[in-house]
Amino acid sequence: MARTRATWTQAHVRRLSWRAGFGATPREAARWARRGRSATLHHVLAGDGHGLRGPAPKIDGKPLDPVNEYGHAVLWWLDRMVRTQHPLVEKLALFWHDHFATGGEDMPLMLAQNRTLRGNALGNFRELLGAVTRDPAMQLFLSLANSDKDAPNENYARELMELFTIGSGYDEQDVREAARALTGYRADYKNDRFLGITFDPERHDNGVKRIFGKRGRFGPSDVLDLVTGHPRHAPFLVRKLWDFFIDEPPSKGTLRELERVYRGSRLELRPVVAAILAHPALYKDLNAPGMVKSPVVFLAGALRATGQGIDRDAWTWLLALMGQMPFDPPSVAGWDWGPTWLSTNSVRARFSCGNYLTERGTAAVPDGAGRPSDKPAQALGRALAATGQPWISARTRAAFLELAHGAFAGVRADDRQGRQSRADMLQRSLRHLLLTGPDAQLH
């Protein structure tokens, strides 16, 4: 696979940090630009550890209660994205949450599934698929639990093929026979309290099945081996991973190479992700990013850039308005990604986020903090520094300088109060636009 060019700049680091995480701080961008491409890629894949930096979040002075308080599970995961020392793992946990979209189940089960996705985010796909297949939230969501040999439920078998592993290349008989092979799981309850999932051999169909033209007394594990061994599986999965990180289609040669890496590693995910993150296409057009940030990525990145933690519950309803509530995907197919994130209502919600983002952290502008003596370039530089030095296009920079140039129009030179008020307003406007304007939606 082709290598990226020898030059490694802060722009490269920022692109990689957004695609494989939630953005880089100015200090991080400078540090890893100095360290070079290989060291940066190694760092992104390995992380600095698996803990979280800084104090745990509180809402109204109390710790988060993701099990019992509405919206706190969303805040709990958002906090992990903001404070993580290994952003790639959280980014991939989001990918797998969309890939194995599950919703509507009890929050303890959803949180347990989230831990499963995170723990296997860069591991072996066959092992991840097995863990998800046995996962109580998934089993209840797609009615795999209590699917009996006398009445096999086809929901999980169908989505296993269509959405999770091969996409196409199967027929209705394959689904029916796989559903038979997946029977036997049972949801156990006591006094209406869920105890867990067990496998009951008496409920399993032990007869001969025919799946993908192969015959055997297949059980659940065999079905997973069959779908991951299908010729369409590797192209399906590596293409979906590619599309998550890179916004232009891979060439046929690139796709074949990724498939080779995936199959050659026996379905290990880390080598495939490493190859994608090292590919030159990820660093194409550094001055013209074309991938739309999902709402969660947009918000987590803005919070990281402005040095803010999770200390308010407004983020929950704002994420809902922006169209992405973690733990509550719209369907088993997950969310629609890309430009569809940017509807009229969702963009308005993103703009509303700016009102909160500029109240605290480095983006806040207390009364009297603006500098009336700043030249336009100085005012913009101050705003950029306060918002984490985000990328802006040349056209946007020119518009911001024009805004700063006209900020004091109509205010007399001797009107100190008026000029101070305008200076404060200019900084608030610039910072808000840097965090929520058109350029801020792309990475």
C-alpha positions in Angstrom: 0.0 0.0 0.0 1.4 3.4 -0.9 2.9 5.6 1.8 2.1 9.2 2.7 4.6 11.8 1.6 7.5 12.4 3.9 6.3 15.8 5.1 4.4 15.6 8.4 2.8 18.8 9.6 0.3 19.9 12.2 -2.4 19.8 9.5 -1.7 16.0 9.1 -1.9 15.5 12.9 -5.2 17.4 13.1 -6.7 15.4 10.2 -5.7 12.1 11.8 -6.8 13.2 15.2 -10.3 14.1 14.0 -10.8 11.0 11.9 -9.4 8.7 14.5 -10.7 10.6 17.5 -12.1 14.0 18.5 -9.5 16.4 17.4 -6.1 17.5 18.7 -5.3 20.4 21.0 -2.7 22.9 19.8 -0.1 21.3 22.1 -0.9 17.8 20.8 -0.7 19.0 17.2 2.6 20.6 17.7 4.1 17.7 19.6 3.1 15.0 17.2 4.1 17.1 14.2 7.6 17.2 15.7 7.6 13.4 16.5 6.7 12.5 12.9 4.3 10.2 11.0 5.3 6.8 12.3 5.4 7.9 16.0 2.0 9.6 15.6 0.3 6.6 14.0 1.8 4.3 16.7 0.5 6.7 19.4 -3.0 6.9 17.9 -3.2 3.1 17.7 -1.7 2.4 21.1 -3.0 5.4 23.1 -1.5 6.7 26.4 -3.4 4.2 28.5 -7.0 3.2 29.1 -7.9 5.6 31.9 -9.6 9.0 31.8 -7.8 12.3 32.4 -9.2 14.8 35.0 -12.0 14.7 37.5 -15.2 12.7 37.0 -18.2 14.8 35.9 -20.9 16.1 38.1 -24.3 17.5 37.3 -25.7 19.9 39.9 -22.9 18.8 42.2 -23.8 15.1 42.0 -22.0 12.3 40.1 -23.6 10.9 37.0 -26.1 8.1 37.4 -26.3 6.5 34.0 -28.6 3.7 35.1 -31.3 5.7 36.9 -31.2 9.3 35.5 -32.5 10.0 32.0 -29.8 11.1 29.7 -26.9 10.4 32.1 -25.8 7.4 30.0 -25.3 9.7 27.1 -23.4 12.1 29.3 -21.3 9.2 30.7 -20.2 8.2 27.2 -19.7 11.8 26.1 -17.4 12.3 29.1 -15.4 9.3 28.1 -14.9 10.8 24.6 -13.8 14.1 26.1 -11.4 12.7 28.8 -10.1 9.5 27.1 -6.4 8.8 26.7 -7.2 6.5 23.7 -9.6 8.4 21.5 -9.4 5.8 18.7 -11.0 3.2 21.0 -13.9 5.5 21.8 -14.3 6.4 18.1 -14.4 2.8 17.2 -16.8 2.0 20.0 -19.1 4.6 18.3 -18.6 2.9 15.0 -19.5 -0.6 16.4 -22.5 0.9 18.2 -23.7 2.0 14.8 -22.7 -1.2 13.1 -24.4 -3.4 15.7 -27.1 -0.8 16.4 -29.2 -1.7 19.5 -31.7 0.4 21.3 -34.7 0.4 23.6 -33.3 -2.1 26.1 -32.7 -1.6 29.8 -29.8 0.8 30.4 -27.7 -1.7 32.5 -27.7 -4.0 29.5 -26.9 -1.2 27.0 -24.0 -0.1 29.2 -22.7 -3.7 29.4 -22.9 -3.9 25.6 -21.0 -0.6 25.3 -18.2 -2.1 27.4 -18.2 -5.1 25.2 -17.8 -3.0 22.1 -15.1 -0.9 23.6 -13.2 -3.9 24.9 -13.2 -5.5 21.4 -12.9 -2.3 19.4 -9.5 -3.1 17.9 -9.5 -6.9 18.5 -10.6 -9.9 16.5 -13.9 -9.4 14.6 -15.0 -13.0 15.0 -14.6 -12.7 18.7 -16.5 -9.4 18.7 -19.2 -11.0 16.6 -19.5 -13.8 19.1 -19.7 -11.5 22.0 -22.4 -9.4 20.3 -24.4 -12.5 19.4 -24.4 -13.6 23.0 -25.0 -10.0 24.3 -28.3 -9.8 26.3 -29.2 -6.4 24.9 -28.8 -7.6 21.3 -30.5 -10.9 22.0 -33.6 -9.1 23.4 -33.5 -6.4 20.7 -33.6 -8.8 17.8 -35.5 -11.6 19.5 -32.7 -14.1 19.4 -33.4 -14.9 23.1 -36.3 -17.4 23.3 -36.0 -18.3 19.6 -37.1 -22.0 19.8 -36.6 -24.9 17.5 -40.4 -25.1 17.1 -40.6 -21.5 16.0 -37.2 -20.0 15.0 -37.1 -16.2 14.9 -35.4 -14.9 11.8 -34.6 -11.4 13.0 -31.1 -11.9 14.1 -30.1 -14.3 11.3 -31.3 -11.7 8.7 -29.5 -8.7 10.2 -26.4 -10.9 10.9 -26.0 -11.3 7.2 -27.4 -8.1 5.8 -26.0 -5.6 8.2 -23.3 -7.2 10.3 -21.2 -9.4 8.0 -21.8 -9.8 4.3 -24.4 -7.3 3.0 -25.5 -9.5 0.1 -24.9 -13.0 -1.4 -27.4 -14.8 0.7 -31.0 -15.9 0.1 -34.1 -16.6 2.2 -33.2 -20.2 2.7 -29.9 -19.2 4.2 -31.7 -16.9 6.6 -34.2 -19.6 7.6 -31.6 -22.2 8.1 -29.3 -19.9 10.0 -32.3 -19.0 12.3 -32.7 -22.7 13.0 -29.0 -23.0 13.8 -29.2 -20.0 16.2 -32.1 -21.4 18.3 -31.7 -22.4 22.0 -30.9 -19.1 23.8 -33.3 -18.3 26.6 -33.9 -15.2 28.6 -34.2 -16.0 32.3 -36.3 -14.0 34.7 -37.3 -14.2 38.3 -40.1 -12.0 39.7 -40.0 -10.0 36.4 -36.3 -9.3 37.0 -34.0 -10.2 34.1 -31.3 -12.6 35.3 -29.4 -13.2 32.0 -29.2 -15.3 28.9 -28.6 -19.1 29.0 -28.3 -21.7 26.2 -30.8 -24.6 26.5 -29.8 -27.5 24.3 -33.4 -28.8 24.5 -34.6 -25.7 22.7 -31.9 -25.9 20.0 -32.7 -27.4 16.5 -30.0 -30.0 16.2 -31.1 -31.1 12.7 -29.2 -30.8 9.5 -29.2 -27.4 7.9 -28.0 -26.0 4.5 -26.4 -22.6 4.7 -24.4 -21.0 1.7 -24.6 -24.4 0.0 -22.9 -26.2 3.0 -24.7 -29.0 5.0 -24.3 -29.8 8.6 -25.8 -29.9 12.1 -24.9 -26.3 12.5 -25.2 -24.4 15.8 -24.7 -20.7 16.7 -20.9 -20.8 16.6 -21.0 -22.5 13.2 -23.2 -19.8 11.8 -20.7 -17.1 12.8 -17.9 -19.1 11.2 -19.9 -19.4 8.0 -20.7 -15.7 7.7 -17.2 -14.6 8.5 -15.8 -17.2 6.1 -18.1 -16.0 3.3 -16.3 -14.5 0.3 -18.3 -11.3 0.7 -17.4 -10.7 4.3 -14.0 -9.2 4.0 -14.9 -6.8 1.2 -18.0 -5.8 3.2 -16.3 -5.1 6.5 -13.1 -3.4 5.3 -15.1 -1.1 3.0 -17.4 -0.1 5.9 -14.3 0.6 8.1 -12.8 2.6 5.2 -15.9 4.7 4.8 -15.9 5.5 8.5 -12.5 7.1 8.3 -12.2 8.3 4.7 -14.7 10.1 2.5 -13.6 9.0 -0.9 -14.1 5.5 -2.3 -11.1 3.2 -2.2 -9.5 2.0 -5.4 -9.9 -1.7 -6.3 -6.3 -2.2 -5.5 -6.6 -0.6 -2.1 -9.7 -2.7 -1.3 -7.9 -5.9 -2.3 -5.0 -5.0 -0.1 -7.2 -4.3 2.9 -8.9 -7.6 2.4 -5.6 -9.3 2.2 -4.5 -7.7 5.5 -7.8 -8.6 7.2 -7.8 -12.2 6.0 -4.1 -12.6 6.5 -4.4 -11.6 10.2 -7.3 -14.0 10.7 -9.9 -11.2 11.0 -7.9 -9.0 13.3 -9.1 -5.4 13.2 -6.1 -3.5 14.4 -4.0 -4.2 11.2 -6.8 -3.1 9.0 -7.4 0.1 10.9 -3.7 0.8 10.9 -3.5 0.4 7.2 -6.5 2.8 6.7 -5.0 5.5 9.0 -1.7 5.3 7.1 -3.3 5.6 3.7 -2.6 8.8 1.7 -6.3 9.2 0.9 -6.9 10.1 4.6 -4.6 13.1 4.2 -5.9 14.3 0.9 -7.0 18.0 0.6 -5.9 19.1 4.1 -7.1 22.6 3.2 -10.5 21.3 2.1 -11.9 18.7 4.5 -15.0 16.9 3.2 -16.2 14.6 5.9 -19.1 15.9 8.0 -18.7 15.5 11.8 -21.5 13.4 13.4 -23.2 15.3 16.2 -21.4 13.3 18.9 -18.0 13.9 17.3 -18.8 17.6 16.7 -19.7 18.1 20.4 -17.0 15.9 22.0 -14.4 17.7 19.8 -15.7 21.2 20.7 -15.6 20.3 24.4 -12.1 19.0 24.2 -11.0 22.1 22.2 -12.3 24.5 24.8 -11.2 22.6 27.8 -14.6 21.8 29.1 -15.9 18.8 31.0 -19.4 17.4 31.3 -21.1 19.7 33.9 -24.5 20.2 32.5 -27.3 18.0 31.1 -28.2 20.3 28.2 -25.9 18.2 26.0 -28.4 15.3 26.1 -31.3 17.2 24.5 -29.0 19.1 22.2 -27.7 15.8 20.8 -31.2 14.6 20.3 -32.0 17.7 18.3 -28.8 17.3 16.3 -30.0 13.8 15.4 -27.7 11.4 17.3 -28.6 10.0 20.7 -26.1 7.3 21.8 -27.8 4.2 23.1 -30.9 5.1 21.0 -30.2 4.6 17.3 -33.1 5.1 14.9 -33.2 1.4 13.8 -31.1 -1.7 13.6 -29.5 -0.1 10.5 -28.1 2.6 12.7 -27.7 6.3 11.6 -27.4 7.8 8.2 -24.0 9.4 8.1 -22.5 12.1 5.9 -24.3 15.3 4.7 -27.6 14.0 6.0 -26.4 15.1 9.5 -26.8 18.7 8.3 -30.6 19.4 8.1 -32.0 22.8 8.9 -33.1 21.8 12.4 -29.9 19.9 13.2 -27.7 22.8 12.1 -29.8 25.1 14.3 -29.2 22.8 17.2 -25.4 22.8 16.5 -25.6 26.6 16.5 -27.4 26.4 19.9 -24.5 24.3 21.2 -22.3 27.3 20.6 -24.3 29.4 23.1 -23.3 26.9 25.8 -19.8 26.3 24.6 -18.9 30.0 24.8 -20.2 30.3 28.4 -17.4 28.3 29.9 -13.9 27.0 29.2 -11.3 28.8 27.1 -14.0 30.1 24.7 -15.8 32.1 27.4 -15.5 35.9 27.2 -16.3 37.7 30.5 -17.3 41.3 30.3 -14.3 43.4 29.8 -12.1 40.6 28.4 -12.2 41.9 24.8 -9.4 44.2 23.6 -10.5 47.3 21.7 -6.9 47.9 20.7 -6.6 44.7 18.8 -6.1 44.8 15.0 -8.4 42.5 13.1 -5.7 39.8 12.7 -5.0 40.0 16.5 -8.7 39.7 17.3 -9.0 36.6 15.1 -5.8 35.1 16.4 -7.1 35.5 20.0 -10.4 33.8 19.1 -8.6 30.9 17.3 -6.3 30.3 20.3 -9.4 30.2 22.6 -11.1 27.6 20.5 -8.2 25.2 19.9 -6.9 26.6 16.6 -9.5 25.0 14.4 -9.1 24.7 10.7 -10.8 27.5 8.7 -10.7 28.1 5.0 -9.1 31.1 3.4 -12.6 32.4 2.5 -13.8 32.1 6.1 -10.6 33.8 7.4 -11.2 36.7 5.0 -14.8 37.0 6.2 -13.8 37.0 9.9 -11.2 39.7 9.3 -13.8 41.8 7.5 -16.1 41.2 10.5 -13.4 42.3 12.9 -12.5 45.3 10.7 -16.1 46.6 10.9 -16.7 45.8 14.6 -16.3 49.3 15.8 -18.1 51.1 13.0 -20.2 54.0 14.4 -18.5 54.0 17.8 -16.5 57.1 18.6 -12.8 56.7 19.5 -13.4 58.3 22.9 -16.4 56.1 23.8 -14.4 53.7 26.0 -17.5 51.8 27.2 -18.9 51.4 23.8 -15.6 50.2 22.3 -15.2 47.7 25.2 -18.7 46.4 24.6 -18.0 45.9 20.9 -14.7 44.2 21.6 -16.4 41.7 23.9 -19.1 41.1 21.4 -16.6 40.6 18.6 -14.7 37.9 20.5 -17.9 36.1 21.4 -19.1 36.2 17.8 -15.8 35.0 16.4 -15.5 32.2 19.0 -19.1 31.1 18.4 -18.6 31.0 14.6 -15.3 29.2 14.9 -17.0 26.5 17.0 -20.3 26.3 15.0 -19.8 27.8 11.6 -19.7 25.9 8.3 -16.0 25.0 8.6 -16.5 23.6 12.1 -18.9 20.9 10.7 -16.1 19.3 8.6 -13.0 17.3 9.4 
